[in-house]
Amino acid sequence: MTGIITTGTGGYERLEYLDRLPVPEPGPEEVLVKVLAAGVNNTEMNTRLGWYSATIDVGTNSHSEVTSDDFEGIKDGGWHNKTPFPLIQGTDCCGQVVRVGLLANPELLRKRVLVRPCVAVIDDKGGPKSCWMGSDFNGSFAQFVVIPQTEVFPISSEWTDEELGVIPCAYGTAENMCIRANVKSGDTVLIPGGSGGVATAAIKLCKLRGATVISITNESKRDYVAEMGADIVYEGRYGGSGWKSMAADVQNNVNVVIDNVGGEGFLDLINCLKADGSYVCSGAINGPVVSLDLRTMYLRDLKLIGTTTWEKSVFPNLISYIQQGFVVPPRVTVFPLNKIAEAQKLFMAKEYVGKLALIPPPTTIF
Amino acid sequence: MTGIITTGTGGYERLEYLDRLPVPEPGPEEVLVKVLAAGVNNTEMNTRLGWYSATIDVGTNSHSEVTSDDFEGIKDGGWHNKTPFPLIQGTDCCGQVVRVGLLANPELLRKRVLVRPCVAVIDDKGGPKSCWMGSDFNGSFAQFVVIPQTEVFPISSEWTDEELGVIPCAYGTAENMCIRANVKSGDTVLIPGGSGGVATAAIKLCKLRGATVISITNESKRDYVAEMGADIVYEGRYGGSGWKSMAADVQNNVNVVIDNVGGEGFLDLINCLKADGSYVCSGAINGPVVSLDLRTMYLRDLKLIGTTTWEKSVFPNLISYIQQGFVVPPRVTVFPLNKIAEAQKLFMAKEYVGKLALIPPPTTIF
């Protein structure tokens, strides 16, 4: 089959487009999925760049022009310390089940499915309770991917493959954050960096719950973020006048902050919370190491919630929202799989709004 | 009546021992309590010192030799921005109800009670959901104190007044932390600074729940902390070899950290948590401003929980534990109320183990 092999930690030159890769064999309780569309996310670049290493303290945004040399010697750059390179990345997948393992449910065959990339694992030694498709084992940047049958969810929807194919990572992460922070009707939720994939999804999923959403984004993306459903949109970034207005207006006034930005603005975000409020995060593109005043946290009964492993209800919820028409399809631009570097560069430039999907070349193997 | 008036932010010279203070009048739903014993806690010193001000970034421990001059101009040094000096402090109280307001329950009269210092308030503007006796309104460092009838809990126990009088603040805070962090049977809990009032209480309350407790304290207090119930006790403080052993042994291995220490050791404490673990704090005597790596928090699904306002079940639980004999009385040394500065100095020297209680002079007013 054809796919992208990420050969190691480093820049775009680590992405090798290869044909003649072996089609993987599903184990007894696994299925083989033909990839119809695969979304592009921050996490694929973070993993390739080794950004999860504790030796790195700058934001993902600083990495747009790096080469392999910058990452020599990083040993703990992946989710579970070390990413198993060479690896087929790809966390998002809309696909079709084309083979089922000996003990897997044959009714899955031929079904169009969304793949849940967050696979629960039992770890008694204190490690993470999940592993991830595309980070811990081969993912969807190829014509085929093997996955446990428990992780494929048949979906019946008029959405296109690429509209579905950008959903799992961003919407799953956002839904999980909403669940963990218990976002509910009547809440006011602050979502900085509102044009990002997870942030956009979070705006929609908070609105779905009946919350009021406040966001902030660059001037050029303001209309997009409002269109996504944010009730109030400030313009600018940390340090600018729009950010300062937001910090002043919203101080002490929101129930939940849903953040993937982190960095220097963290303190202002915490100060926006009401007593008893929750800050929930699943990323930190502007810088992971922040300064925290424990007094603010305890005197105001705040909760800071880190989220990676998804709650069980996350994926069934998403399937249900889509099938019932509770969310509208995202805006998607499509690239052929061999143009992955172009797609990732466009993504990293942070000028484009909406999602990007990669489409593998057609195959007649199945 | 006789009592201690704290005249403003500053050192021990701010504590004025006065007689001829008016006995306060209970409102319709309040009661007048004769103070039998009042514990000494960090919070009374923090409040007098204005340590809750965001302009202060050192630990409480740095304040043992300060004078009023060091605190000139601090406007936000209290729980709710500004402490209403002149104030009678005192967060702990074992007392006897000697008068009831017009609409208060007359059956409370003559009862020996513990006073719940954390009074729930309704705040729609995002502020704290509680106010505190001794910080936001007059407390127990006097012969009498007025309190809403909902905050007095009759107790039937053979414990002495001083044993009961040191319970509310430390044990209430610890019980609240156990509840908020959901400490349960089979958990491993790390409690640094194990000889402190809240930490000692937390050790007992975690053991009561069936958890395994790991602690660390100075060599001289090791036996005391073990006697309190800690299963494993390391010796030393942050930076020393005992701390390093603990950080290495326990890394990635505890379900909950119950912390009132903060400071430079914070990072090690976070790294001791298993994935899905909780760090809960209600103080930061070694320094409130810490560095947090958001990646650690989100990749490991950690929760950081700040606690001040008590859950409703906290105080009924404590009364029940004492009445049923589930906890043994704390070790208490008694000072007359006019020796408050000596008691606080002994407390701040951090050499003494156990609790300190102040006893007001006898009165025949009621």
Interface residues (C-beta under 8 A of the other chain):
Chain A: Y52 A54 D57 W79 D123 K125 G126 G127 P128 K129 N252 N253 G262 F266 L273 K274 A275 D276 G277 C281 S282 G283 A284 P288 V289 V290 S291 L292 D293 L294 R295 T296 M297 Y298 L299 R300 D301 L302 K303 L304 I305 G306 T307 T308 T309
Chain B: Y52 A54 D57 W79 D123 K125 G126 G127 P128 K129 N252 N253 G262 F266 L273 K274 A275 D276 G277 C281 S282 G283 A284 P288 V289 V290 S291 L292 D293 L294 R295 T296 M297 Y298 L299 R300 D301 L302 K303 L304 I305 G306 T307 T308 T309
